[in-house]
């Protein structure tokens, strides 16, 4: 399978199974967050997803 077609297929899957969640942050806050994530060996996306999953789980457990 040509690389371009494979990439297009992946993008189609992502856009049908996932949605984007834009987030506006002050530049200094974003840089500090990125630096902290780098220091911890993780990524901002991973940490945001972990927060969301924990937030949902804690809320469900409280009900």
Buried (B, 14 or more C-beta within 10 A) or exposed (E): EEEEEEEEEEEEEEEEEEEEEEEEEEEEEEEEBEEEBEEEEEEBEEBBEEEEEEEEEEEEEEE
